[in-house]
Amino acid sequence: MRSWDNYYQNDLDQQRRDHSEGDEDSNTEDVAELPDPSDLESWFDDVGAPAKTLEFLTSESFPLSPNYSVADDDDDDEEVEGESSSDRRPSVLDLGTGNGSALFSLRLEGEYTGRMVGVDYSSQSIELARKLCRQYFPPSNAEGGGDVTFEVLDLVNDDPTTKPWWPTPQGGFDLVLDKGTFDAVSLSSATVTDPATGTERRMCEFYPAKILDMVRPGGFLLITSCNWTEEEVVSWFTGAEANGTGNFAVYDRIKYPVFEFGGQKGQGVASVCFRKSQNPTSTR
C-alpha cells in the first residue's frame, strides 16, 4: 500500500511543479489546459479498458445510460420504489478511484449527472483526485461538479454505510465500479477474522459480500480484472464458489481482443457487469 501512496505523491509533486512553472500571477486554473479525462493515466490503458467501459456505460442498451433507449422493458428497468428511470439520476461509486479519471470521464464525456463518489485507501490518491476535480470544475464554472466528491475509505476495515456520503434512502449506489481493486485485494496475503466462525480468512474472500452491500437492489457492479478470467470473476461474484454471495447475476460482459499463447486463447483483461437482485438474501 505504501508504494501506491508514493505513486500518487509523485503525481501530486509533478502537478505542483507544472503549476509553479506556469503563470504565477493567475489565481485560476484553466480548464482548457487540462487533458481530456480519458487521457489521464488509468489502469488497463494498454488494452483500452477505460474507453470500452465508457462505451458500455453510455450505450443505448445499458439501463443507467443517459442514452438508454429501450422503452417499456420491465426486465431491464428495475427501479427503486418511488423512483422512475426518467427522473432519477444514477449515483456512482468508484472503488480504488486513483486520480478520479473514471468519474471525470463519466461526467464530462458520458453525461452522467448524478451523485458520484470516488474512494481510495490512499490519502495521496484522494488529494490528487480532489485537485483535479477543482481544475475540471472550478468555482467559476462549477456546473456538474458539485456532486463529484472523493473520500478516503479502507474497504476492508471501514463501514461505508456510516459515512456522510452514503446514500441511505436508496440502500446503496446505482452503479459501483471496480477497475483493479479486487485484483489488489486478491494479491494481498493479509487475513481477517471471520466474525461468524472466528477463523482467519483472506481479505478477498470477504470482498464480494462487502461490495454486494454497496450496490442498491436492482443496481449494477462493473468489475474489470487482469488477474482473473471472466469465468473466475463470475465464480467469485455469483456464488459458484462457497465464498460467493449468490445475489449477483451476470448482466453483460465487455469483449476485448483475443490472443493465443501456447495453444490457449484468452483476453488480457476481463470486464463483467453484474446486477443485484431486487430482494437479496442476507450475506452475513
HELIX and SHEET records of a PDB file:
HELIX    1   1 ARG A    2  SER A   20  1                                  19    
HELIX    2   2 VAL A   31  GLU A   33  5                                   3    
HELIX    3   3 PRO A   37  ASP A   39  5                                   3    
HELIX    4   4 ASP A   45  VAL A   47  5                                   3    
HELIX    5   5 ALA A   49  LEU A   57  1                                   9    
HELIX    6   6 ASP A   74  ASP A   76  5                                   3    
HELIX    7   7 SER A  101  LEU A  108  1                                   8    
HELIX    8   8 SER A  123  TYR A  136  1                                  14    
HELIX    9   9 PRO A  139  ASN A  141  5                                   3    
HELIX   10  10 PRO A  160  THR A  162  5                                   3    
HELIX   11  11 THR A  168  GLN A  170  5                                   3    
HELIX   12  12 THR A  181  LEU A  187  1                                   7    
HELIX   13  13 MET A  203  LEU A  212  1                                  10    
HELIX   14  14 GLU A  230  THR A  238  1                                   9    
SHEET    1   A 7 VAL A 148  VAL A 152  0                                        
SHEET    2   A 7 MET A 116  ASP A 120  1                                        
SHEET    3   A 7 VAL A  92  LEU A  95  1                                        
SHEET    4   A 7 PHE A 173  LYS A 179  1                                        
SHEET    5   A 7 VAL A 215  SER A 225  1                                        
SHEET    6   A 7 ALA A 270  LYS A 276 -1                                        
SHEET    7   A 7 PHE A 248  ILE A 254 -1                                        
SHEET    1   B 2 THR A 191  THR A 193  0                                        
SHEET    2   B 2 GLU A 200  ARG A 202 -1                                        
SHEET    1   C 2 VAL A 258  PHE A 261  0                                        
SHEET    2   C 2 GLN A 264  GLN A 267 -1                                        
END                                                                             
